[in-house]
Amino acid sequence: MDYLGIYGGLLFGIAGWYFGRRAAAKNNGLDEMHAYMASKSRSISWYFTITAIYVLLSLEVFGLSIGTIPSLAILLFVHLGSWGLTFFLLRARMTEDPDEGKNSKFQLVLSIAIFTSVLLLFAIISAVTGEWRFLLAAIPPVLMNVLVMISIRKKQAGSGKKAG
């Protein structure tokens, strides 16, 4: 049954990639901008992967070993997830309407994406290790992100009042 998940996921991923590229080619979506965003998102995803490697190494140093397969699964999830997420965010940023200016919702979308990713990462580590205390480690980055979201909303509301 384990093989079904590993190789089935790989087959579905390859099929999704292939059919997605075919659909994008039909709509003239494989241009220079797409190539730039793909390479930029791959580059950014390596920073997330390096951070995840250091987190997993730190867990091992602190005596919380989670095993080889779960560690590799977390690294794969972080790398592919951050690759897709950064591509999505770059596409949103590149296709943003310049007339919106400071009232752009891009910063809010970015903050929500980071918030969700951090919470999901710590929840996965907590589930894999069986240690609920890893969720406590998620509190500072999540709290900081909530404060950033509140700050963005206040700035957007303030600039909306000045314009009106």
Disulfide bonds with the S-S distance in Angstrom:
none
